[in-house]
Amino acid sequence: MIVVSALIWLRPEFVIRIFNTQREMVEISTAFLKIQIVNFIVGAATLVLMSCLNGVGDTWIPMLNTLVTLWGVQMPLAFFLSRSTPLGVLGVRWAMAIAIALRSSIYVVYFKTGRWKRKTV
């Protein structure tokens, strides 16, 4: 995933032009694709940590973390960034990236506490 992501990061226009050659579409799609690469990489770590917690029976933290970061961070931030900054529609994608990075950070901190080790299934 990292190798393919790095290749696409370096030449996103090549991939996008396979599907569409309009200049405006290629420009905005390039930005979307680069932001999505960040989401994939951070999201992979988030998914692993969340699945580990679910696997040991500590499902309350993943649920709360997802609810808080999705509805308390991502949605308001997407609204704000898309309407109140020059990012426009890219603000929605950056809000998603920020929320998933925050979600991953919360999982890392929770893992470091070791509370998940005391769960019994």
C-alpha positions as CSV (number, residue, x, y, z in Angstrom):
1,M,0.0,0.0,0.0
2,I,2.8,2.4,0.9
3,V,4.7,1.8,-2.4
4,V,1.6,2.2,-4.6
5,S,0.6,5.3,-2.5
6,A,4.0,6.8,-3.0
7,L,3.9,6.2,-6.7
8,I,0.5,7.8,-7.0
9,W,1.5,10.7,-4.8
10,L,4.4,11.5,-7.2
11,R,2.3,11.2,-10.4
12,P,-1.4,11.5,-9.5
13,E,-2.3,13.1,-12.9
14,F,-1.3,9.9,-14.7
15,V,-3.9,7.9,-12.8
16,I,-6.6,10.5,-13.0
17,R,-6.1,11.0,-16.8
18,I,-7.0,7.3,-17.3
19,F,-10.6,8.3,-16.3
20,N,-10.9,12.0,-17.3
21,T,-8.7,14.4,-19.2
22,Q,-10.5,17.7,-18.4
23,R,-8.0,20.1,-16.9
24,E,-10.3,21.3,-14.0
25,M,-11.2,17.8,-13.1
26,V,-7.6,16.6,-13.1
27,E,-6.6,19.6,-10.9
28,I,-9.2,19.0,-8.2
29,S,-8.9,15.2,-8.4
30,T,-5.1,15.5,-7.8
31,A,-5.8,17.3,-4.6
32,F,-8.5,14.8,-3.6
33,L,-6.2,11.9,-4.3
34,K,-3.3,13.2,-2.3
35,I,-5.5,13.9,0.7
36,Q,-7.0,10.4,0.3
37,I,-3.6,8.9,0.4
38,V,-3.0,10.5,3.8
39,N,-6.4,9.1,4.9
40,F,-5.5,5.6,3.8
41,I,-2.2,5.5,5.6
42,V,-3.5,6.9,8.8
43,G,-6.8,5.0,8.5
44,A,-4.9,1.7,8.2
45,A,-3.4,2.3,11.7
46,T,-6.7,3.4,13.0
47,L,-8.4,0.3,11.7
48,V,-5.8,-2.1,13.2
49,L,-6.0,-0.4,16.6
50,M,-9.8,-0.3,16.6
51,S,-10.0,-4.0,15.5
52,C,-7.6,-5.0,18.3
53,L,-9.8,-3.3,20.9
54,N,-12.9,-4.9,19.5
55,G,-11.2,-8.3,19.4
56,V,-10.3,-8.2,23.1
57,G,-13.9,-7.2,24.0
58,D,-13.3,-3.5,24.7
59,T,-15.9,-2.2,22.2
60,W,-17.1,0.8,24.2
61,I,-14.0,2.9,23.5
62,P,-14.0,2.4,19.7
63,M,-17.7,3.3,19.6
64,L,-17.2,6.4,21.7
65,N,-14.1,7.4,19.8
66,T,-15.8,7.1,16.5
67,L,-18.9,8.9,17.6
68,V,-17.0,11.8,19.1
69,T,-14.5,12.2,16.3
70,L,-17.1,11.8,13.6
71,W,-19.9,13.9,14.9
72,G,-18.0,16.2,17.2
73,V,-15.0,16.9,15.1
74,Q,-15.3,15.8,11.5
75,M,-18.8,17.0,10.7
76,P,-18.5,20.5,12.2
77,L,-14.9,20.9,10.8
78,A,-16.1,19.8,7.4
79,F,-18.8,22.4,7.5
80,F,-16.5,25.1,8.7
81,L,-13.6,24.4,6.4
82,S,-15.7,24.1,3.3
83,R,-17.7,27.3,3.9
84,S,-15.4,29.6,5.9
85,T,-12.0,29.0,4.3
86,P,-10.7,29.1,0.8
87,L,-10.4,25.3,0.8
88,G,-14.0,24.9,-0.4
89,V,-14.8,21.3,-1.2
90,L,-11.3,20.2,-0.2
91,G,-12.1,21.3,3.3
92,V,-14.4,18.3,3.6
93,R,-11.6,16.0,2.7
94,W,-9.2,17.7,5.1
95,A,-11.8,17.4,7.9
96,M,-11.9,13.7,7.3
97,A,-8.1,13.4,7.4
98,I,-7.9,15.5,10.7
99,A,-10.7,13.4,12.3
100,I,-9.1,10.1,11.4
101,A,-5.7,11.3,12.7
102,L,-7.3,12.4,15.9
103,R,-9.1,9.0,16.2
104,S,-5.9,7.2,15.7
105,S,-4.1,9.4,18.3
106,I,-6.8,8.6,20.8
107,Y,-6.4,4.9,20.2
108,V,-2.6,5.1,20.6
109,V,-3.0,6.9,23.9
110,Y,-5.6,4.4,25.1
111,F,-3.4,1.5,24.1
112,K,-0.5,3.0,26.1
113,T,-2.7,3.1,29.3
114,G,-3.1,-0.7,29.1
115,R,-6.7,-0.6,30.3
116,W,-7.7,-2.8,27.4
117,K,-5.7,-5.7,28.9
118,R,-8.0,-6.0,31.8
119,K,-11.1,-6.7,29.7
120,T,-12.6,-10.2,29.9
121,V,-14.8,-11.6,27.2
